């Protein structure tokens, strides 16, 4: 009897695997296109052909009789998501973009293109690559524009390009050394000044009590929130983490990620099962907020606060430079005597590249262009807004948030509103340093918005968010002694809100799946020699390759849940 039952089960699985595309089409269509019931109020988004390895995993699950996971995974890969381009030659990218935009046009859908080929991307980390020069990048952008033509397209322009400037790469490499050197200078000066034991104890007490003061080991203390009785005058800086974005091959979407200081997230086990066949781990539990811990290996160092604790010994003043004496016969403008602020060539080139892309792509007429603005756990509002302004946000459609990351929808929408309001304030001559920040209390931030934000959202810059992997929010590691790389294949994450242009928010144009769910962010060595990911206990696929274990986690932990089976209307 048992043998017969086993034969019947295996036969059913074989038949299901053989006819999977036909059997699943109506079911998945109901799940994937559930937003089409409101098609009269929104734009229908384009779903590119799925990764071949994803279909292989779907077939394997069906062969074993795991039809629910198989159907859920198939629903995920057939959901509208971005098509990534980068590293192709101009001739290749023009042909591929034309193929995608024509296919979307025939289907009456809006394609989302993620362009990822800026020189020096990802600070040479997991997703290094891109064009070799400004001229090469401009030729590549021209080819993309030729492939688009007059068709309607939504473009996510160069994820991480503004939140992770070349100047941030240098900060990341020098972060640990700078912290040690600063501490050494303070200790030497304390000895030279002959501080008494009582004075030293007072300084130590003041040092430990100061919020936001970087420690010698690079771990910032918790930052103090503004008092409820008065408006904040000086905001604590946010950590400025690095990022990783996987290089795409052809039309395959790469894995991207940002190593950022995380907001309190869910507590999860440090290691997950090594194979996708293992039953899903228990849902993550919410843990108490923990101190932020930026990584020194890839994370740009937080900018030190300009206000030092009063009990610390004063450092000797810098020597006064000699005055500039004009040569006889030459007149000198007094303004030229000031030391100019020189931007490093790589960062200056980055702004030139983004500005060129904005001008070329927006000139097409039916192309919406959104610039990179990082995410709510990365830059402060006053930090990212000047970057957007330099990159040409005034000529772009808006900005993109949370690309390839895990910040929650409420955090992203609040951050987006603050950025949009600050851009409008700066456009009227205001100083971005005085804008409301996400670290402010909501009470004070709303007071600032009432005083400075425009009443009409139509005159403000709009934004889009990436909800492909934020269903469970950001990941907080249990082990505080590792280089967390919290952006890199974190365990127990889930799919987020389904892609839609019907957001219910006047400033938010769309919730999109920009990052391709199921593709790896990289090897994720987390400060070790590898090759294992110390959190997962496995060797992760290279950036941009299909990651079966992570793909199943995204389906199982999705919030809202993946709707595989749904009743037909009227029944």
ABEGO torsion letter per residue (X at the ends): XAAAAAAAAAAAAAAAAAAAAAAAAAAAAAAAAAAAAAAAABBBBBBBBBBAAAAAAAAAAAAAGBAAAAAAAAAAAABBBBBBBEGBBAAAAAAAAAAAAAAAAAAGBBBBBBBBABBGBGGGBAABEEBABAAAAAAAAAAAAAAAEABBBBBBBGBGAAABBAAAAAAAAAAAAAAAAAAAAAAAAAAAAGBBAAAAAAAAAAAAABBGBBBAAGBBBBBBBBBAABBBABBBBBBBBBBBBBBBBEABBBBBBBBBBBBBBBBBBABBBABAABBBBBBBBBBBBBBBBBBAAABBBBBBBABBBAABBBBBBBBBBBBBBBBBGBBBBAAAABBBBBBBAAAAAAAAAAAAAAAAAAAAGABBBBBBAEBAABBBAAAAAAAAAAAGAAABAEBBBGBGBABBAAAAAAAAAAAAAAAAAAAAGBBAAABBBAABBAAAAAAAAAAABBABAAABBBBBBBAAAAAAEBBBBABAABBAGAABGBBGBBBBBBBBABAGBAABABBBBABBBGBBAEAGAGGBAOABBAAAGBBBBBBGBBBAAAAAAAAAABOBBBBABBBBBGX
